Amino acid sequence: MKHDCQTCLHFKRAPYEAPRTGCYHPDLMVSKQKDPVLDQQQLPGDHRALNLHGDCTKYEARPAQAPLWKRLLVG
């Protein structure tokens, strides 16, 4: 089954910081920081290379988002 990176739980897009777009799975990141203060220095894995054939082994689907009316009632 082919997986799309856009629907993966670990994919993050940062249009204002193009190099920061990619796979943030802990095992696939280029550099990991132990201190949460240094999160901005983390480099994600290249999602295009990792999912070249659409068969990423670390793929996890994002959870479905609740309907708008439920989110408004909760918040």
PQR file of N, CA, C, O and H, with PARSE charges and radii, in Angstrom:
ATOM      1  N   MET A   1       0.843  -1.184   0.000 -0.4000 1.5000
ATOM      2  CA  MET A   1       0.000   0.000   0.000 -0.0000 2.0000
ATOM      3  C   MET A   1       0.886   1.244   0.000  0.5500 1.7000
ATOM      4  O   MET A   1       1.857   1.322   0.752 -0.5500 1.4000
ATOM      5  N   LYS A   2       0.551   2.198  -0.833 -0.4000 1.5000
ATOM      6  CA  LYS A   2       1.329   3.429  -0.922 -0.0000 2.0000
ATOM      7  C   LYS A   2       0.889   4.412   0.155  0.5500 1.7000
ATOM      8  O   LYS A   2      -0.299   4.578   0.430 -0.5500 1.4000
ATOM      9  H   LYS A   2      -0.238   2.135  -1.444  0.4000 1.0000
ATOM     10  N   HIS A   3       1.891   5.060   0.757 -0.4000 1.5000
ATOM     11  CA  HIS A   3       1.627   6.039   1.801 -0.0000 2.0000
ATOM     12  C   HIS A   3       2.015   7.422   1.297  0.5500 1.7000
ATOM     13  O   HIS A   3       3.004   7.582   0.582 -0.5500 1.4000
ATOM     14  H   HIS A   3       2.856   4.925   0.533  0.4000 1.0000
ATOM     15  N   ASP A   4       1.228   8.410   1.677 -0.4000 1.5000
ATOM     16  CA  ASP A   4       1.518   9.794   1.321 -0.0000 2.0000
ATOM     17  C   ASP A   4       2.063  10.502   2.558  0.5500 1.7000
ATOM     18  O   ASP A   4       1.455  10.449   3.628 -0.5500 1.4000
ATOM     19  H   ASP A   4       0.424   8.280   2.257  0.4000 1.0000
ATOM     20  N   CYS A   5       3.187  11.151   2.414 -0.4000 1.5000
ATOM     21  CA  CYS A   5       3.821  11.835   3.551 -0.0000 2.0000
ATOM     22  C   CYS A   5       2.920  12.921   4.138  0.5500 1.7000
ATOM     23  O   CYS A   5       2.987  13.189   5.337 -0.5500 1.4000
ATOM     24  H   CYS A   5       3.680  11.194   1.545  0.4000 1.0000
ATOM     25  N   GLN A   6       2.095  13.541   3.329 -0.4000 1.5000
ATOM     26  CA  GLN A   6       1.250  14.636   3.797 -0.0000 2.0000
ATOM     27  C   GLN A   6       0.242  14.164   4.852  0.5500 1.7000
ATOM     28  O   GLN A   6      -0.213  14.968   5.666 -0.5500 1.4000
ATOM     29  H   GLN A   6       2.041  13.324   2.354  0.4000 1.0000
ATOM     30  N   THR A   7      -0.110  12.878   4.848 -0.4000 1.5000
ATOM     31  CA  THR A   7      -1.095  12.360   5.789 -0.0000 2.0000
ATOM     32  C   THR A   7      -0.454  11.623   6.956  0.5500 1.7000
ATOM     33  O   THR A   7      -1.158  11.006   7.755 -0.5500 1.4000
ATOM     34  H   THR A   7       0.260  12.225   4.187  0.4000 1.0000
ATOM     35  N   CYS A   8       0.865  11.677   7.068 -0.4000 1.5000
ATOM     36  CA  CYS A   8       1.575  10.980   8.137 -0.0000 2.0000
ATOM     37  C   CYS A   8       1.606  11.839   9.402  0.5500 1.7000
ATOM     38  O   CYS A   8       1.656  13.067   9.334 -0.5500 1.4000
ATOM     39  H   CYS A   8       1.437  12.178   6.419  0.4000 1.0000
ATOM     40  N   LEU A   9       1.577  11.184  10.531 -0.4000 1.5000
ATOM     41  CA  LEU A   9       1.602  11.854  11.823 -0.0000 2.0000
ATOM     42  C   LEU A   9       2.928  12.587  12.061  0.5500 1.7000
ATOM     43  O   LEU A   9       2.955  13.604  12.753 -0.5500 1.4000
ATOM     44  H   LEU A   9       1.536  10.186  10.587  0.4000 1.0000
ATOM     45  N   HIS A  10       4.015  12.083  11.497 -0.4000 1.5000
ATOM     46  CA  HIS A  10       5.348  12.635  11.750 -0.0000 2.0000
ATOM     47  C   HIS A  10       5.769  13.706  10.748  0.5500 1.7000
ATOM     48  O   HIS A  10       6.838  14.297  10.902 -0.5500 1.4000
ATOM     49  H   HIS A  10       3.993  11.257  10.935  0.4000 1.0000
ATOM     50  N   PHE A  11       4.960  13.967   9.732 -0.4000 1.5000
ATOM     51  CA  PHE A  11       5.313  14.963   8.724 -0.0000 2.0000
ATOM     52  C   PHE A  11       4.913  16.349   9.215  0.5500 1.7000
ATOM     53  O   PHE A  11       3.785  16.561   9.658 -0.5500 1.4000
ATOM     54  H   PHE A  11       4.092  13.486   9.607  0.4000 1.0000
ATOM     55  N   LYS A  12       5.840  17.278   9.131 -0.4000 1.5000
ATOM     56  CA  LYS A  12       5.559  18.667   9.500 -0.0000 2.0000
ATOM     57  C   LYS A  12       6.027  19.569   8.372  0.5500 1.7000
ATOM     58  O   LYS A  12       7.102  19.375   7.804 -0.5500 1.4000
ATOM     59  H   LYS A  12       6.757  17.106   8.771  0.4000 1.0000
ATOM     60  N   ARG A  13       5.208  20.551   8.063 -0.4000 1.5000
ATOM     61  CA  ARG A  13       5.531  21.488   6.989 -0.0000 2.0000
ATOM     62  C   ARG A  13       5.728  22.867   7.606  0.5500 1.7000
ATOM     63  O   ARG A  13       4.915  23.325   8.409 -0.5500 1.4000
ATOM     64  H   ARG A  13       4.335  20.709   8.525  0.4000 1.0000
ATOM     65  N   ALA A  14       6.803  23.509   7.225 -0.4000 1.5000
ATOM     66  CA  ALA A  14       7.092  24.862   7.695 -0.0000 2.0000
ATOM     67  C   ALA A  14       7.399  25.725   6.471  0.5500 1.7000
ATOM     68  O   ALA A  14       8.557  25.815   6.062 -0.5500 1.4000
ATOM     69  H   ALA A  14       7.464  23.137   6.573  0.4000 1.0000
ATOM     70  N   PRO A  15       6.399  26.352   5.886 -0.5600 1.5000
ATOM     71  CA  PRO A  15       6.625  27.117   4.661  0.2800 2.0000
ATOM     72  C   PRO A  15       7.570  28.303   4.835  0.5500 1.7000
ATOM     73  O   PRO A  15       8.213  28.736   3.879 -0.5500 1.4000
ATOM     74  N   TYR A  16       7.652  28.822   6.046 -0.4000 1.5000
ATOM     75  CA  TYR A  16       8.543  29.953   6.302 -0.0000 2.0000
ATOM     76  C   TYR A  16       9.980  29.503   6.497  0.5500 1.7000
ATOM     77  O   TYR A  16      10.897  30.321   6.428 -0.5500 1.4000
ATOM     78  H   TYR A  16       7.130  28.471   6.823  0.4000 1.0000
ATOM     79  N   GLU A  17      10.195  28.203   6.743 -0.4000 1.5000
ATOM     80  CA  GLU A  17      11.539  27.654   6.897 -0.0000 2.0000
ATOM     81  C   GLU A  17      11.624  26.389   6.059  0.5500 1.7000
ATOM     82  O   GLU A  17      11.494  25.286   6.590 -0.5500 1.4000
ATOM     83  H   GLU A  17       9.450  27.538   6.800  0.4000 1.0000
ATOM     84  N   ALA A  18      11.836  26.530   4.788 -0.4000 1.5000
ATOM     85  CA  ALA A  18      11.789  25.398   3.860 -0.0000 2.0000
ATOM     86  C   ALA A  18      12.662  24.208   4.275  0.5500 1.7000
ATOM     87  O   ALA A  18      12.219  23.073   4.100 -0.5500 1.4000
ATOM     88  H   ALA A  18      11.942  27.426   4.357  0.4000 1.0000
ATOM     89  N   PRO A  19      13.866  24.394   4.811 -0.5600 1.5000
ATOM     90  CA  PRO A  19      14.648  23.213   5.187  0.2800 2.0000
ATOM     91  C   PRO A  19      14.058  22.448   6.369  0.5500 1.7000
ATOM     92  O   PRO A  19      14.449  21.307   6.614 -0.5500 1.4000
ATOM     93  N   ARG A  20      13.140  23.042   7.094 -0.4000 1.5000
ATOM     94  CA  ARG A  20      12.557  22.383   8.266 -0.0000 2.0000
ATOM     95  C   ARG A  20      11.349  21.521   7.905  0.5500 1.7000
ATOM     96  O   ARG A  20      10.737  20.933   8.796 -0.5500 1.4000
ATOM     97  H   ARG A  20      12.822  23.969   6.895  0.4000 1.0000
ATOM     98  N   THR A  21      11.000  21.431   6.659 -0.4000 1.5000
ATOM     99  CA  THR A  21       9.901  20.580   6.217 -0.0000 2.0000
ATOM    100  C   THR A  21      10.424  19.167   6.047  0.5500 1.7000
ATOM    101  O   THR A  21      11.439  18.955   5.384 -0.5500 1.4000
ATOM    102  H   THR A  21      11.498  21.909   5.935  0.4000 1.0000
ATOM    103  N   GLY A  22       9.737  18.194   6.645 -0.4000 1.5000
ATOM    104  CA  GLY A  22      10.173  16.823   6.486 -0.0000 2.0000
ATOM    105  C   GLY A  22       9.610  15.896   7.532  0.5500 1.7000
ATOM    106  O   GLY A  22       8.602  16.193   8.173 -0.5500 1.4000
ATOM    107  H   GLY A  22       8.912  18.366   7.184  0.4000 1.0000
ATOM    108  N   CYS A  23      10.272  14.770   7.699 -0.4000 1.5000
ATOM    109  CA  CYS A  23       9.831  13.713   8.593 -0.0000 2.0000
ATOM    110  C   CYS A  23      10.465  13.912   9.972  0.5500 1.7000
ATOM    111  O   CYS A  23      11.689  13.931  10.109 -0.5500 1.4000
ATOM    112  H   CYS A  23      11.091  14.529   7.178  0.4000 1.0000
ATOM    113  N   TYR A  24       9.628  14.057  10.966 -0.4000 1.5000
ATOM    114  CA  TYR A  24      10.100  14.274  12.331 -0.0000 2.0000
ATOM    115  C   TYR A  24       9.979  13.018  13.184  0.5500 1.7000
ATOM    116  O   TYR A  24       9.852  13.114  14.405 -0.5500 1.4000
ATOM    117  H   TYR A  24       8.635  14.041  10.854  0.4000 1.0000
ATOM    118  N   HIS A  25      10.016  11.855  12.569 -0.4000 1.5000
ATOM    119  CA  HIS A  25      10.029  10.612  13.349 -0.0000 2.0000
ATOM    120  C   HIS A  25      11.386  10.536  14.037  0.5500 1.7000
ATOM    121  O   HIS A  25      12.410  10.763  13.392 -0.5500 1.4000
ATOM    122  H   HIS A  25      10.119  11.777  11.577  0.4000 1.0000
ATOM    123  N   PRO A  26      11.419  10.221  15.327 -0.5600 1.5000
ATOM    124  CA  PRO A  26      12.695  10.245  16.076  0.2800 2.0000
ATOM    125  C   PRO A  26      13.797   9.368  15.474  0.5500 1.7000
ATOM    126  O   PRO A  26      14.975   9.712  15.572 -0.5500 1.4000
ATOM    127  N   ASP A  27      13.436   8.252  14.861 -0.4000 1.5000
ATOM    128  CA  ASP A  27      14.457   7.372  14.290 -0.0000 2.0000
ATOM    129  C   ASP A  27      14.981   7.865  12.948  0.5500 1.7000
ATOM    130  O   ASP A  27      16.054   7.441  12.519 -0.5500 1.4000
ATOM    131  H   ASP A  27      12.480   7.972  14.782  0.4000 1.0000
ATOM    132  N   LEU A  28      14.252   8.748  12.278 -0.4000 1.5000
ATOM    133  CA  LEU A  28      14.619   9.159  10.927 -0.0000 2.0000
ATOM    134  C   LEU A  28      15.163  10.582  10.836  0.5500 1.7000
ATOM    135  O   LEU A  28      15.490  11.050   9.746 -0.5500 1.4000
ATOM    136  H   LEU A  28      13.381   9.093  12.627  0.4000 1.0000
ATOM    137  N   MET A  29      15.263  11.267  11.962 -0.4000 1.5000
ATOM    138  CA  MET A  29      15.757  12.647  11.942 -0.0000 2.0000
ATOM    139  C   MET A  29      17.270  12.664  11.759  0.5500 1.7000
ATOM    140  O   MET A  29      17.976  11.758  12.200 -0.5500 1.4000
ATOM    141  H   MET A  29      14.998  10.886  12.848  0.4000 1.0000
ATOM    142  N   VAL A  30      17.747  13.706  11.103 -0.4000 1.5000
ATOM    143  CA  VAL A  30      19.179  13.864  10.856 -0.0000 2.0000
ATOM    144  C   VAL A  30      19.913  14.172  12.155  0.5500 1.7000
ATOM    145  O   VAL A  30      20.929  13.547  12.461 -0.5500 1.4000
ATOM    146  H   VAL A  30      17.173  14.442  10.744  0.4000 1.0000
ATOM    147  N   SER A  31      19.407  15.120  12.909 -0.4000 1.5000
ATOM    148  CA  SER A  31      20.028  15.454  14.193 -0.0000 2.0000
ATOM    149  C   SER A  31      18.952  15.508  15.264  0.5500 1.7000
ATOM    150  O   SER A  31      17.880  16.078  15.061 -0.5500 1.4000
ATOM    151  H   SER A  31      18.582  15.627  12.661  0.4000 1.0000
ATOM    152  N   LYS A  32      19.251  14.912  16.397 -0.4000 1.5000
ATOM    153  CA  LYS A  32      18.312  14.895  17.514 -0.0000 2.0000
ATOM    154  C   LYS A  32      18.907  15.704  18.656  0.5500 1.7000
ATOM    155  O   LYS A  32      20.114  15.665  18.895 -0.5500 1.4000
ATOM    156  H   LYS A  32      20.121  14.449  16.562  0.4000 1.0000
ATOM    157  N   GLN A  33      18.063  16.427  19.349 -0.4000 1.5000
ATOM    158  CA  GLN A  33      18.503  17.201  20.503 -0.0000 2.0000
ATOM    159  C   GLN A  33      17.820  16.639  21.739  0.5500 1.7000
ATOM    160  O   GLN A  33      16.619  16.372  21.717 -0.5500 1.4000
ATOM    161  H   GLN A  33      17.082  16.459  19.155  0.4000 1.0000
ATOM    162  N   LYS A  34      18.570  16.459  22.809 -0.4000 1.5000
ATOM    163  CA  LYS A  34      17.995  15.929  24.040 -0.0000 2.0000
ATOM    164  C   LYS A  34      17.280  17.018  24.824  0.5500 1.7000
ATOM    165  O   LYS A  34      16.288  16.744  25.499 -0.5500 1.4000
ATOM    166  H   LYS A  34      19.546  16.676  22.827  0.4000 1.0000
ATOM    167  N   ASP A  35      17.769  18.243  24.746 -0.4000 1.5000
ATOM    168  CA  ASP A  35      17.147  19.342  25.482 -0.0000 2.0000
ATOM    169  C   ASP A  35      15.998  19.931  24.680  0.5500 1.7000
ATOM    170  O   ASP A  35      16.171  20.241  23.502 -0.5500 1.4000
ATOM    171  H   ASP A  35      18.575  18.466  24.198  0.4000 1.0000
ATOM    172  N   PRO A  36      14.823  20.092  25.292 -0.5600 1.5000
ATOM    173  CA  PRO A  36      13.698  20.693  24.562  0.2800 2.0000
ATOM    174  C   PRO A  36      13.962  22.147  24.175  0.5500 1.7000
ATOM    175  O   PRO A  36      13.284  22.687  23.301 -0.5500 1.4000
ATOM    176  N   VAL A  37      14.932  22.778  24.812 -0.4000 1.5000
ATOM    177  CA  VAL A  37      15.276  24.157  24.485 -0.0000 2.0000
ATOM    178  C   VAL A  37      15.852  24.245  23.072  0.5500 1.7000
ATOM    179  O   VAL A  37      15.718  25.271  22.406 -0.5500 1.4000
ATOM    180  H   VAL A  37      15.483  22.339  25.522  0.4000 1.0000
ATOM    181  N   LEU A  38      16.486  23.176  22.624 -0.4000 1.5000
ATOM    182  CA  LEU A  38      17.177  23.178  21.333 -0.0000 2.0000
ATOM    183  C   LEU A  38      16.327  22.599  20.198  0.5500 1.7000
ATOM    184  O   LEU A  38      16.877  22.197  19.173 -0.5500 1.4000
ATOM    185  H   LEU A  38      16.595  22.342  23.165  0.4000 1.0000
ATOM    186  N   ASP A  39      15.002  22.548  20.355 -0.4000 1.5000
ATOM    187  CA  ASP A  39      14.128  21.957  19.342 -0.0000 2.0000
ATOM    188  C   ASP A  39      14.259  22.625  17.977  0.5500 1.7000
ATOM    189  O   ASP A  39      14.102  21.960  16.953 -0.5500 1.4000
ATOM    190  H   ASP A  39      14.554  22.875  21.187  0.4000 1.0000
ATOM    191  N   GLN A  40      14.540  23.907  17.942 -0.4000 1.5000
ATOM    192  CA  GLN A  40      14.624  24.601  16.664 -0.0000 2.0000
ATOM    193  C   GLN A  40      15.872  24.227  15.879  0.5500 1.7000
ATOM    194  O   GLN A  40      15.955  24.527  14.688 -0.5500 1.4000
ATOM    195  H   GLN A  40      14.668  24.448  18.773  0.4000 1.0000
ATOM    196  N   GLN A  41      16.834  23.588  16.508 -0.4000 1.5000
ATOM    197  CA  GLN A  41      18.044  23.164  15.812 -0.0000 2.0000
ATOM    198  C   GLN A  41      17.912  21.773  15.211  0.5500 1.7000
ATOM    199  O   GLN A  41      18.829  21.306  14.535 -0.5500 1.4000
ATOM    200  H   GLN A  41      16.766  23.345  17.475  0.4000 1.0000
ATOM    201  N   GLN A  42      16.805  21.115  15.443 -0.4000 1.5000
ATOM    202  CA  GLN A  42      16.616  19.775  14.910 -0.0000 2.0000
ATOM    203  C   GLN A  42      16.418  19.817  13.404  0.5500 1.7000
ATOM    204  O   GLN A  42      15.755  20.711  12.879 -0.5500 1.4000
ATOM    205  H   GLN A  42      16.061  21.494  15.992  0.4000 1.0000
ATOM    206  N   LEU A  43      16.988  18.859  12.726 -0.4000 1.5000
ATOM    207  CA  LEU A  43      16.830  18.751  11.278 -0.0000 2.0000
ATOM    208  C   LEU A  43      16.018  17.508  10.966  0.5500 1.7000
ATOM    209  O   LEU A  43      16.404  16.404  11.350 -0.5500 1.4000
ATOM    210  H   LEU A  43      17.527  18.132  13.152  0.4000 1.0000
ATOM    211  N   PRO A  44      14.899  17.672  10.276 -0.5600 1.5000
ATOM    212  CA  PRO A  44      14.072  16.504   9.952  0.2800 2.0000
ATOM    213  C   PRO A  44      14.698  15.667   8.849  0.5500 1.7000
ATOM    214  O   PRO A  44      15.585  16.123   8.128 -0.5500 1.4000
ATOM    215  N   GLY A  45      14.224  14.441   8.733 -0.4000 1.5000
ATOM    216  CA  GLY A  45      14.663  13.570   7.650 -0.0000 2.0000
ATOM    217  C   GLY A  45      14.032  13.997   6.339  0.5500 1.7000
ATOM    218  O   GLY A  45      12.961  14.604   6.335 -0.5500 1.4000
ATOM    219  H   GLY A  45      13.503  14.071   9.318  0.4000 1.0000
ATOM    220  N   ASP A  46      14.677  13.689   5.235 -0.4000 1.5000
ATOM    221  CA  ASP A  46      14.160  14.030   3.912 -0.0000 2.0000
ATOM    222  C   ASP A  46      13.018  13.076   3.570  0.5500 1.7000
ATOM    223  O   ASP A  46      13.243  11.904   3.266 -0.5500 1.4000
ATOM    224  H   ASP A  46      15.547  13.195   5.239  0.4000 1.0000
ATOM    225  N   HIS A  47      11.791  13.592   3.623 -0.4000 1.5000
ATOM    226  CA  HIS A  47      10.628  12.738   3.407 -0.0000 2.0000
ATOM    227  C   HIS A  47      10.554  12.195   1.986  0.5500 1.7000
ATOM    228  O   HIS A  47       9.983  11.126   1.765 -0.5500 1.4000
ATOM    229  H   HIS A  47      11.609  14.544   3.870  0.4000 1.0000
ATOM    230  N   ARG A  48      11.114  12.904   1.030 -0.4000 1.5000
ATOM    231  CA  ARG A  48      11.088  12.410  -0.360 -0.0000 2.0000
ATOM    232  C   ARG A  48      11.977  11.176  -0.523  0.5500 1.7000
ATOM    233  O   ARG A  48      11.607  10.230  -1.218 -0.5500 1.4000
ATOM    234  H   ARG A  48      11.578  13.772   1.210  0.4000 1.0000
ATOM    235  N   ALA A  49      13.132  11.188   0.108 -0.4000 1.5000
ATOM    236  CA  ALA A  49      14.056  10.059  -0.001 -0.0000 2.0000
ATOM    237  C   ALA A  49      13.590   8.876   0.844  0.5500 1.7000
ATOM    238  O   ALA A  49      13.738   7.723   0.438 -0.5500 1.4000
ATOM    239  H   ALA A  49      13.433  11.957   0.672  0.4000 1.0000
ATOM    240  N   LEU A  50      13.030   9.160   2.016 -0.4000 1.5000
ATOM    241  CA  LEU A  50      12.585   8.085   2.903 -0.0000 2.0000
ATOM    242  C   LEU A  50      11.368   7.350   2.358  0.5500 1.7000
ATOM    243  O   LEU A  50      11.216   6.148   2.574 -0.5500 1.4000
ATOM    244  H   LEU A  50      12.910  10.096   2.346  0.4000 1.0000
ATOM    245  N   ASN A  51      10.507   8.067   1.655 -0.4000 1.5000
ATOM    246  CA  ASN A  51       9.279   7.479   1.139 -0.0000 2.0000
ATOM    247  C   ASN A  51       9.301   7.471  -0.390  0.5500 1.7000
ATOM    248  O   ASN A  51       8.301   7.783  -1.037 -0.5500 1.4000
ATOM    249  H   ASN A  51      10.630   9.043   1.479  0.4000 1.0000
ATOM    250  N   LEU A  52      10.428   7.117  -0.944 -0.4000 1.5000
ATOM    251  CA  LEU A  52      10.625   7.186  -2.391 -0.0000 2.0000
ATOM    252  C   LEU A  52       9.616   6.333  -3.153  0.5500 1.7000
ATOM    253  O   LEU A  52       9.088   6.769  -4.177 -0.5500 1.4000
ATOM    254  H   LEU A  52      11.240   6.864  -0.419  0.4000 1.0000
ATOM    255  N   HIS A  53       9.347   5.147  -2.676 -0.4000 1.5000
ATOM    256  CA  HIS A  53       8.422   4.240  -3.370 -0.0000 2.0000
ATOM    257  C   HIS A  53       7.058   4.186  -2.693  0.5500 1.7000
ATOM    258  O   HIS A  53       6.222   3.360  -3.061 -0.5500 1.4000
ATOM    259  H   HIS A  53       9.776   4.793  -1.845  0.4000 1.0000
ATOM    260  N   GLY A  54       6.821   5.046  -1.717 -0.4000 1.5000
ATOM    261  CA  GLY A  54       5.545   5.065  -1.023 -0.0000 2.0000
ATOM    262  C   GLY A  54       5.392   3.936  -0.023  0.5500 1.7000
ATOM    263  O   GLY A  54       4.270   3.569   0.326 -0.5500 1.4000
ATOM    264  H   GLY A  54       7.500   5.717  -1.418  0.4000 1.0000
ATOM    265  N   ASP A  55       6.503   3.379   0.444 -0.4000 1.5000
ATOM    266  CA  ASP A  55       6.445   2.237   1.354 -0.0000 2.0000
ATOM    267  C   ASP A  55       7.182   2.513   2.667  0.5500 1.7000
ATOM    268  O   ASP A  55       7.928   1.664   3.155 -0.5500 1.4000
ATOM    269  H   ASP A  55       7.414   3.677   0.160  0.4000 1.0000
ATOM    270  N   CYS A  56       6.975   3.670   3.220 -0.4000 1.5000
ATOM    271  CA  CYS A  56       7.649   4.054   4.463 -0.0000 2.0000
ATOM    272  C   CYS A  56       7.218   3.113   5.592  0.5500 1.7000
ATOM    273  O   CYS A  56       6.025   2.902   5.807 -0.5500 1.4000
ATOM    274  H   CYS A  56       6.368   4.360   2.823  0.4000 1.0000
ATOM    275  N   THR A  57       8.183   2.555   6.303 -0.4000 1.5000
ATOM    276  CA  THR A  57       7.872   1.614   7.375 -0.0000 2.0000
ATOM    277  C   THR A  57       7.446   2.322   8.657  0.5500 1.7000
ATOM    278  O   THR A  57       6.833   1.706   9.528 -0.5500 1.4000
ATOM    279  H   THR A  57       9.152   2.727   6.129  0.4000 1.0000
ATOM    280  N   LYS A  58       7.760   3.591   8.780 -0.4000 1.5000
ATOM    281  CA  LYS A  58       7.435   4.350   9.994 -0.0000 2.0000
ATOM    282  C   LYS A  58       6.141   5.155   9.847  0.5500 1.7000
ATOM    283  O   LYS A  58       5.843   5.995  10.696 -0.5500 1.4000
ATOM    284  H   LYS A  58       8.258   4.092   8.072  0.4000 1.0000
ATOM    285  N   TYR A  59       5.380   4.913   8.796 -0.4000 1.5000
ATOM    286  CA  TYR A  59       4.157   5.670   8.525 -0.0000 2.0000
ATOM    287  C   TYR A  59       3.103   5.410   9.591  0.5500 1.7000
ATOM    288  O   TYR A  59       2.825   4.261   9.932 -0.5500 1.4000
ATOM    289  H   TYR A  59       5.623   4.230   8.107  0.4000 1.0000
ATOM    290  N   GLU A  60       2.516   6.486  10.117 -0.4000 1.5000
ATOM    291  CA  GLU A  60       1.381   6.418  11.025 -0.0000 2.0000
ATOM    292  C   GLU A  60       0.370   7.454  10.562  0.5500 1.7000
ATOM    293  O   GLU A  60       0.701   8.630  10.413 -0.5500 1.4000
ATOM    294  H   GLU A  60       2.741   7.420   9.841  0.4000 1.0000
ATOM    295  N   ALA A  61      -0.852   7.020  10.338 -0.4000 1.5000
ATOM    296  CA  ALA A  61      -1.891   7.938   9.869 -0.0000 2.0000
ATOM    297  C   ALA A  61      -2.238   8.937  10.972  0.5500 1.7000
ATOM    298  O   ALA A  61      -2.232   8.603  12.157 -0.5500 1.4000
ATOM    299  H   ALA A  61      -1.121   6.064  10.459  0.4000 1.0000
ATOM    300  N   ARG A  62      -2.538  10.158  10.561 -0.4000 1.5000
ATOM    301  CA  ARG A  62      -2.965  11.166  11.526 -0.0000 2.0000
ATOM    302  C   ARG A  62      -4.357  10.818  12.042  0.5500 1.7000
ATOM    303  O   ARG A  62      -5.182  10.294  11.294 -0.5500 1.4000
ATOM    304  H   ARG A  62      -2.543  10.429   9.598  0.4000 1.0000
ATOM    305  N   PRO A  63      -4.620  11.101  13.302 -0.5600 1.5000
ATOM    306  CA  PRO A  63      -5.969  10.833  13.814  0.2800 2.0000
ATOM    307  C   PRO A  63      -6.982  11.760  13.149  0.5500 1.7000
ATOM    308  O   PRO A  63      -6.665  12.893  12.786 -0.5500 1.4000
ATOM    309  N   ALA A  64      -8.185  11.264  13.001 -0.4000 1.5000
ATOM    310  CA  ALA A  64      -9.238  12.073  12.372 -0.0000 2.0000
ATOM    311  C   ALA A  64      -9.580  13.256  13.272  0.5500 1.7000
ATOM    312  O   ALA A  64      -9.634  13.130  14.495 -0.5500 1.4000
ATOM    313  H   ALA A  64      -8.442  10.344  13.297  0.4000 1.0000
ATOM    314  N   GLN A  65      -9.806  14.390  12.652 -0.4000 1.5000
ATOM    315  CA  GLN A  65     -10.119  15.591  13.406 -0.0000 2.0000
ATOM    316  C   GLN A  65     -11.620  15.612  13.703  0.5500 1.7000
ATOM    317  O   GLN A  65     -12.433  15.244  12.856 -0.5500 1.4000
ATOM    318  H   GLN A  65      -9.762  14.492  11.658  0.4000 1.0000
ATOM    319  N   ALA A  66     -11.972  16.038  14.895 -0.4000 1.5000
ATOM    320  CA  ALA A  66     -13.375  16.116  15.293 -0.0000 2.0000
ATOM    321  C   ALA A  66     -14.084  17.183  14.466  0.5500 1.7000
ATOM    322  O   ALA A  66     -13.447  18.128  14.001 -0.5500 1.4000
ATOM    323  H   ALA A  66     -11.312  16.337  15.584  0.4000 1.0000
ATOM    324  N   PRO A  67     -15.383  17.046  14.281 -0.5600 1.5000
ATOM    325  CA  PRO A  67     -16.134  18.066  13.549  0.2800 2.0000
ATOM    326  C   PRO A  67     -16.034  19.433  14.241  0.5500 1.7000
ATOM    327  O   PRO A  67     -15.785  19.520  15.444 -0.5500 1.4000
ATOM    328  N   LEU A  68     -16.228  20.467  13.474 -0.4000 1.5000
ATOM    329  CA  LEU A  68     -16.084  21.834  13.974 -0.0000 2.0000
ATOM    330  C   LEU A  68     -17.008  22.103  15.158  0.5500 1.7000
ATOM    331  O   LEU A  68     -16.585  22.716  16.138 -0.5500 1.4000
ATOM    332  H   LEU A  68     -16.430  20.397  12.497  0.4000 1.0000
ATOM    333  N   TRP A  69     -18.227  21.670  15.088 -0.4000 1.5000
ATOM    334  CA  TRP A  69     -19.168  21.969  16.173 -0.0000 2.0000
ATOM    335  C   TRP A  69     -18.726  21.311  17.485  0.5500 1.7000
ATOM    336  O   TRP A  69     -18.937  21.885  18.553 -0.5500 1.4000
ATOM    337  H   TRP A  69     -18.570  21.173  14.292  0.4000 1.0000
ATOM    338  N   LYS A  70     -18.122  20.127  17.426 -0.4000 1.5000
ATOM    339  CA  LYS A  70     -17.629  19.484  18.650 -0.0000 2.0000
ATOM    340  C   LYS A  70     -16.429  20.237  19.218  0.5500 1.7000
ATOM    341  O   LYS A  70     -16.299  20.384  20.433 -0.5500 1.4000
ATOM    342  H   LYS A  70     -17.951  19.661  16.558  0.4000 1.0000
ATOM    343  N   ARG A  71     -15.550  20.714  18.330 -0.4000 1.5000
ATOM    344  CA  ARG A  71     -14.380  21.453  18.808 -0.0000 2.0000
ATOM    345  C   ARG A  71     -14.798  22.772  19.428  0.5500 1.7000
ATOM    346  O   ARG A  71     -14.165  23.225  20.381 -0.5500 1.4000
ATOM    347  H   ARG A  71     -15.656  20.594  17.343  0.4000 1.0000
ATOM    348  N   LEU A  72     -15.854  23.406  18.913 -0.4000 1.5000
ATOM    349  CA  LEU A  72     -16.324  24.669  19.473 -0.0000 2.0000
ATOM    350  C   LEU A  72     -16.994  24.459  20.830  0.5500 1.7000
ATOM    351  O   LEU A  72     -16.872  25.302  21.718 -0.5500 1.4000
ATOM    352  H   LEU A  72     -16.369  23.037  18.138  0.4000 1.0000
ATOM    353  N   LEU A  73     -17.699  23.341  20.992 -0.4000 1.5000
ATOM    354  CA  LEU A  73     -18.349  23.067  22.269 -0.0000 2.0000
ATOM    355  C   LEU A  73     -17.345  22.764  23.364  0.5500 1.7000
ATOM    356  O   LEU A  73     -17.557  23.140  24.517 -0.5500 1.4000
ATOM    357  H   LEU A  73     -17.798  22.657  20.270  0.4000 1.0000
ATOM    358  N   VAL A  74     -16.255  22.089  23.022 -0.4000 1.5000
ATOM    359  CA  VAL A  74     -15.235  21.742  24.007 -0.0000 2.0000
ATOM    360  C   VAL A  74     -14.461  22.985  24.437  0.5500 1.7000
ATOM    361  O   VAL A  74     -14.210  23.183  25.626 -0.5500 1.4000
ATOM    362  H   VAL A  74     -16.083  21.784  22.086  0.4000 1.0000
ATOM    363  N   GLY A  75     -14.088  23.815  23.477 -0.4000 1.5000
ATOM    364  CA  GLY A  75     -13.227  24.979  23.763 -0.0000 2.0000
ATOM    365  C   GLY A  75     -13.961  26.131  24.209  0.5500 1.7000
ATOM    366  O   GLY A  75     -13.367  27.174  24.483 -0.5500 1.4000
ATOM    367  H   GLY A  75     -14.292  23.653  22.512  0.4000 1.0000
TER
END
